[in-house]
Amino acid sequence: YRLNVMNIKTIPLKDRKEDIEILAKYFVNNLNIKNMDKCKLIKKDYINQLKKHDWPGNIRELRNVIERDYYSSENDMIYMQYSENDSIIESSFNNEESKDLDKILPIDVLEKESIIKAINLCEGNIVKSAEMLGISRATIYRKIKKYNIKNV
């Protein structure tokens, strides 16, 4: 149940286009963790397509679209499953997974966890892990050192 105990004003996702890429990578990483046999990646043009939409359903709508595209894409790259004239997707507000979005963690913690999950998903392949995260090989090695990630 959702109770209206307190109103908190936030900036709509349509006014925070720069957050779409970070959120998309977060959702894809979570889907990769749930589907260990698949290690799907997102390309920059997919992110650019996501940024064109206004996202009236905000983060939940974005998550639903990415999840639909993730499962609909037949290869290891996620691609858009709608045309510009279609509405993207109807928002779903009673999803158990949405509870995870309400947890706020420091960026460093999320980044470290994402790196560890990517490395595990890609069976220790650092180059593929970096691609999955959308960062360079040098950057992932620097972050592995920064966060003192062992057994890599």
FIRO-830128 format. One line per field, with one value per residue: residue in one letter; residue number from 1; x, y, z of N, C-alpha, C in turn. Coordinates in steps of 0.1 Angstrom, whole numbers, plus 5000, padded with zeros to 4 digits. Layout:
! residues N
r <- (A, ...);
k <- (NUM, ...);
n_east <- (X, ...);
n_north <- (Y, ...);
n_up <- (Z, ...);
ca_east <- (X, ...);
ca_north <- (Y, ...);
ca_up <- (Z, ...);
c_east <- (X, ...);
c_north <- (Y, ...);
c_up <- (Z, ...);
***
This chain:
! residues 152
r <- (Y, R, L, N, V, M, N, I, K, T, I, P, L, K, D, R, K, E, D, I, E, I, L, A, K, Y, F, V, N, N, L, N, I, K, N, M, D, K, C, K, L, I, K, K, D, Y, I, N, Q, L, K, K, H, D, W, P, G, N, I, R, E, L, R, N, V, I, E, R, D, Y, Y, S, S, E, N, D, M, I, Y, M, Q, Y, S, E, N, D, S, I, I, E, S, S, F, N, N, E, E, S, K, D, L, D, K, I, L, P, I, D, V, L, E, K, E, S, I, I, K, A, I, N, L, C, E, G, N, I, V, K, S, A, E, M, L, G, I, S, R, A, T, I, Y, R, K, I, K, K, Y, N, I, K, N, V);
k <- (1, 2, 3, 4, 5, 6, 7, 8, 9, 10, 11, 12, 13, 14, 15, 16, 17, 18, 19, 20, 21, 22, 23, 24, 25, 26, 27, 28, 29, 30, 31, 32, 33, 34, 35, 36, 37, 38, 39, 40, 41, 42, 43, 44, 45, 46, 47, 48, 49, 50, 51, 52, 53, 54, 55, 56, 57, 58, 59, 60, 61, 62, 63, 64, 65, 66, 67, 68, 69, 70, 71, 72, 73, 74, 75, 76, 77, 78, 79, 80, 81, 82, 83, 84, 85, 86, 87, 88, 89, 90, 91, 92, 93, 94, 95, 96, 97, 98, 99, 100, 101, 102, 103, 104, 105, 106, 107, 108, 109, 110, 111, 112, 113, 114, 115, 116, 117, 118, 119, 120, 121, 122, 123, 124, 125, 126, 127, 128, 129, 130, 131, 132, 133, 134, 135, 136, 137, 138, 139, 140, 141, 142, 143, 144, 145, 146, 147, 148, 149, 150, 151, 152);
n_east <- (5008, 5004, 5009, 4999, 5017, 5036, 5045, 5069, 5086, 5100, 5123, 5110, 5117, 5118, 5130, 5155, 5174, 5200, 5202, 5191, 5208, 5224, 5205, 5194, 5216, 5219, 5194, 5197, 5220, 5209, 5190, 5207, 5219, 5198, 5193, 5215, 5225, 5225, 5242, 5236, 5241, 5240, 5238, 5250, 5233, 5208, 5205, 5203, 5179, 5162, 5164, 5149, 5123, 5096, 5089, 5065, 5057, 5078, 5106, 5097, 5083, 5104, 5120, 5103, 5101, 5128, 5131, 5112, 5123, 5148, 5141, 5129, 5148, 5168, 5195, 5227, 5227, 5207, 5178, 5155, 5120, 5098, 5080, 5084, 5058, 5043, 5029, 5051, 5050, 5026, 5025, 5034, 5024, 5024, 5045, 5066, 5094, 5098, 5102, 5129, 5139, 5133, 5153, 5181, 5214, 5249, 5267, 5293, 5291, 5271, 5285, 5307, 5294, 5281, 5303, 5315, 5293, 5291, 5316, 5314, 5291, 5302, 5320, 5346, 5358, 5373, 5373, 5349, 5332, 5337, 5326, 5300, 5293, 5297, 5321, 5356, 5384, 5406, 5395, 5379, 5398, 5411, 5391, 5387, 5410, 5407, 5385, 5394, 5389, 5389, 5401, 5399);
n_north <- (4988, 5023, 5051, 5085, 5101, 5121, 5147, 5149, 5168, 5162, 5164, 5159, 5131, 5137, 5162, 5156, 5144, 5135, 5116, 5093, 5075, 5065, 5053, 5034, 5017, 5007, 4993, 4974, 4960, 4949, 4932, 4915, 4902, 4887, 4870, 4851, 4835, 4851, 4879, 4908, 4939, 4975, 4999, 5031, 5044, 5033, 5044, 5070, 5069, 5064, 5088, 5105, 5103, 5115, 5104, 5102, 5085, 5084, 5070, 5044, 5038, 5040, 5018, 4997, 4997, 4992, 4967, 4952, 4955, 4943, 4915, 4911, 4914, 4896, 4890, 4897, 4924, 4951, 4965, 4990, 4985, 4997, 5019, 5054, 5065, 5050, 5046, 5044, 5026, 5014, 5026, 5008, 5004, 4987, 4969, 4946, 4949, 4976, 4985, 4983, 5006, 5026, 5025, 5042, 5045, 5053, 5066, 5055, 5030, 5018, 5018, 5002, 4977, 4973, 4969, 4946, 4928, 4929, 4918, 4892, 4883, 4883, 4863, 4869, 4882, 4910, 4930, 4926, 4930, 4958, 4968, 4961, 4978, 5002, 5016, 5023, 5000, 5008, 5024, 5006, 4990, 5009, 5015, 4990, 4989, 5011, 5005, 4983, 4956, 4922, 4890, 4890);
n_up <- (5000, 4994, 5011, 5016, 5033, 5033, 5012, 4987, 4966, 4935, 4907, 4875, 4854, 4827, 4828, 4836, 4818, 4817, 4837, 4827, 4813, 4834, 4850, 4832, 4828, 4854, 4856, 4836, 4845, 4869, 4857, 4843, 4864, 4874, 4853, 4847, 4827, 4805, 4792, 4787, 4768, 4765, 4739, 4729, 4711, 4718, 4744, 4736, 4722, 4743, 4757, 4741, 4748, 4769, 4794, 4812, 4831, 4847, 4865, 4869, 4846, 4828, 4837, 4832, 4804, 4797, 4808, 4792, 4767, 4771, 4775, 4751, 4731, 4710, 4708, 4723, 4726, 4735, 4721, 4709, 4712, 4701, 4679, 4669, 4669, 4685, 4718, 4746, 4769, 4793, 4826, 4855, 4887, 4909, 4914, 4929, 4926, 4925, 4951, 4956, 4944, 4961, 4980, 4990, 4983, 4988, 4960, 4956, 4968, 4952, 4928, 4933, 4939, 4914, 4897, 4908, 4904, 4876, 4868, 4879, 4864, 4839, 4841, 4851, 4830, 4823, 4803, 4789, 4811, 4815, 4791, 4795, 4816, 4804, 4804, 4801, 4796, 4811, 4830, 4845, 4856, 4872, 4890, 4902, 4916, 4932, 4948, 4960, 4951, 4952, 4940, 4912);
ca_east <- (5000, 5011, 5002, 5003, 5021, 5044, 5047, 5082, 5087, 5112, 5123, 5106, 5127, 5119, 5139, 5168, 5178, 5213, 5201, 5185, 5219, 5228, 5194, 5193, 5227, 5215, 5183, 5202, 5228, 5200, 5184, 5218, 5221, 5186, 5194, 5229, 5230, 5225, 5250, 5232, 5247, 5232, 5246, 5248, 5221, 5197, 5203, 5198, 5164, 5155, 5164, 5140, 5109, 5093, 5087, 5054, 5056, 5091, 5115, 5090, 5080, 5117, 5124, 5094, 5105, 5141, 5129, 5105, 5133, 5158, 5136, 5125, 5160, 5172, 5209, 5233, 5225, 5193, 5174, 5142, 5109, 5086, 5082, 5082, 5044, 5036, 5032, 5062, 5045, 5018, 5032, 5029, 5028, 5023, 5055, 5075, 5108, 5099, 5106, 5143, 5142, 5132, 5165, 5191, 5228, 5259, 5272, 5305, 5286, 5265, 5295, 5315, 5285, 5279, 5316, 5316, 5283, 5295, 5327, 5308, 5283, 5310, 5329, 5359, 5363, 5373, 5370, 5334, 5326, 5338, 5317, 5286, 5292, 5298, 5333, 5368, 5391, 5415, 5386, 5374, 5410, 5413, 5380, 5390, 5421, 5401, 5375, 5401, 5381, 5399, 5397, 5395);
ca_north <- (5000, 5035, 5061, 5098, 5106, 5133, 5150, 5153, 5173, 5158, 5169, 5148, 5124, 5144, 5173, 5150, 5134, 5130, 5105, 5082, 5066, 5059, 5044, 5023, 5008, 5001, 4983, 4963, 4952, 4941, 4921, 4905, 4894, 4878, 4861, 4848, 4829, 4862, 4890, 4918, 4952, 4985, 5008, 5045, 5048, 5029, 5054, 5082, 5068, 5066, 5102, 5113, 5102, 5124, 5096, 5107, 5075, 5086, 5059, 5031, 5036, 5037, 5005, 4987, 4997, 4985, 4953, 4947, 4955, 4933, 4902, 4910, 4914, 4882, 4888, 4902, 4938, 4955, 4974, 4996, 4976, 5005, 5030, 5068, 5068, 5042, 5050, 5034, 5015, 5019, 5025, 4997, 5010, 4978, 4959, 4943, 4954, 4990, 4988, 4985, 5020, 5035, 5025, 5051, 5041, 5062, 5063, 5046, 5016, 5012, 5016, 4990, 4966, 4971, 4964, 4932, 4920, 4927, 4909, 4879, 4879, 4880, 4852, 4874, 4889, 4925, 4938, 4924, 4937, 4972, 4971, 4960, 4990, 5014, 5023, 5018, 4990, 5015, 5029, 4995, 4986, 5019, 5014, 4978, 4992, 5021, 4998, 4971, 4944, 4911, 4878, 4894);
ca_up <- (5000, 4993, 5019, 5013, 5046, 5031, 4998, 4984, 4952, 4928, 4894, 4867, 4846, 4815, 4830, 4841, 4808, 4820, 4846, 4820, 4810, 4847, 4854, 4822, 4831, 4866, 4854, 4828, 4854, 4877, 4848, 4840, 4876, 4875, 4842, 4847, 4814, 4795, 4796, 4776, 4768, 4758, 4731, 4731, 4704, 4726, 4754, 4729, 4719, 4756, 4761, 4733, 4754, 4780, 4806, 4821, 4842, 4854, 4866, 4868, 4832, 4822, 4841, 4825, 4790, 4796, 4810, 4781, 4756, 4775, 4772, 4737, 4723, 4707, 4709, 4735, 4726, 4738, 4711, 4711, 4707, 4698, 4669, 4675, 4669, 4696, 4732, 4750, 4777, 4804, 4838, 4864, 4900, 4920, 4912, 4940, 4924, 4927, 4964, 4955, 4939, 4972, 4988, 4985, 4987, 4983, 4947, 4957, 4971, 4940, 4917, 4936, 4937, 4900, 4891, 4912, 4897, 4862, 4867, 4881, 4853, 4827, 4845, 4853, 4818, 4826, 4791, 4787, 4822, 4812, 4781, 4801, 4825, 4796, 4808, 4794, 4804, 4820, 4841, 4853, 4864, 4882, 4900, 4909, 4926, 4942, 4957, 4966, 4947, 4952, 4933, 4899);
c_east <- (5009, 5003, 5007, 5006, 5028, 5046, 5062, 5083, 5101, 5111, 5119, 5117, 5129, 5128, 5153, 5173, 5191, 5213, 5196, 5196, 5223, 5217, 5193, 5204, 5224, 5204, 5189, 5211, 5220, 5194, 5195, 5220, 5210, 5187, 5209, 5234, 5230, 5234, 5247, 5239, 5238, 5242, 5242, 5235, 5208, 5194, 5198, 5183, 5156, 5154, 5154, 5126, 5108, 5092, 5077, 5053, 5069, 5099, 5109, 5087, 5093, 5121, 5116, 5098, 5118, 5139, 5122, 5115, 5144, 5153, 5132, 5137, 5165, 5187, 5214, 5232, 5210, 5190, 5159, 5131, 5097, 5090, 5079, 5067, 5037, 5039, 5042, 5056, 5036, 5025, 5026, 5034, 5027, 5033, 5064, 5089, 5109, 5103, 5121, 5147, 5141, 5144, 5175, 5204, 5238, 5264, 5283, 5301, 5280, 5275, 5303, 5307, 5283, 5291, 5317, 5306, 5286, 5306, 5322, 5300, 5291, 5322, 5344, 5365, 5362, 5369, 5355, 5327, 5326, 5328, 5302, 5283, 5292, 5310, 5345, 5375, 5400, 5407, 5382, 5386, 5413, 5403, 5382, 5400, 5415, 5393, 5381, 5393, 5391, 5393, 5392, 5404);
c_north <- (5012, 5045, 5075, 5105, 5120, 5135, 5155, 5156, 5169, 5163, 5157, 5143, 5132, 5156, 5169, 5140, 5128, 5118, 5092, 5071, 5058, 5049, 5032, 5013, 5000, 4990, 4971, 4954, 4943, 4929, 4911, 4896, 4884, 4867, 4858, 4842, 4839, 4873, 4901, 4932, 4962, 4994, 5022, 5050, 5044, 5039, 5067, 5081, 5069, 5080, 5110, 5113, 5111, 5117, 5101, 5097, 5075, 5073, 5046, 5028, 5032, 5022, 4994, 4986, 4990, 4971, 4946, 4945, 4944, 4919, 4900, 4909, 4900, 4879, 4894, 4918, 4942, 4966, 4978, 4987, 4984, 5015, 5043, 5071, 5061, 5049, 5040, 5023, 5021, 5016, 5014, 5002, 5000, 4966, 4958, 4949, 4969, 4994, 4990, 5000, 5030, 5035, 5034, 5047, 5051, 5057, 5053, 5032, 5010, 5009, 5003, 4977, 4963, 4965, 4949, 4923, 4918, 4917, 4894, 4874, 4876, 4871, 4857, 4881, 4904, 4933, 4938, 4931, 4952, 4976, 4971, 4973, 5003, 5022, 5016, 5007, 4996, 5019, 5018, 4991, 4996, 5018, 5001, 4981, 5002, 5014, 4985, 4958, 4933, 4900, 4881, 4887);
c_up <- (5000, 5001, 5016, 5027, 5044, 5016, 4996, 4969, 4946, 4914, 4885, 4858, 4833, 4816, 4835, 4831, 4810, 4829, 4839, 4817, 4823, 4851, 4845, 4825, 4844, 4864, 4846, 4837, 4863, 4869, 4845, 4852, 4877, 4864, 4839, 4834, 4803, 4800, 4785, 4778, 4762, 4751, 4733, 4723, 4711, 4737, 4748, 4726, 4732, 4760, 4753, 4739, 4766, 4794, 4816, 4833, 4850, 4854, 4864, 4853, 4824, 4825, 4833, 4810, 4788, 4798, 4798, 4769, 4759, 4771, 4758, 4727, 4722, 4709, 4722, 4736, 4727, 4727, 4714, 4705, 4703, 4687, 4675, 4676, 4681, 4709, 4737, 4758, 4788, 4817, 4847, 4878, 4911, 4918, 4924, 4938, 4926, 4941, 4965, 4951, 4951, 4982, 4982, 4991, 4982, 4969, 4947, 4959, 4959, 4929, 4920, 4934, 4922, 4893, 4895, 4905, 4882, 4860, 4869, 4870, 4841, 4830, 4845, 4841, 4820, 4815, 4788, 4798, 4820, 4802, 4787, 4809, 4817, 4800, 4801, 4803, 4814, 4832, 4850, 4862, 4875, 4893, 4908, 4920, 4936, 4952, 4963, 4963, 4945, 4943, 4919, 4889);
***
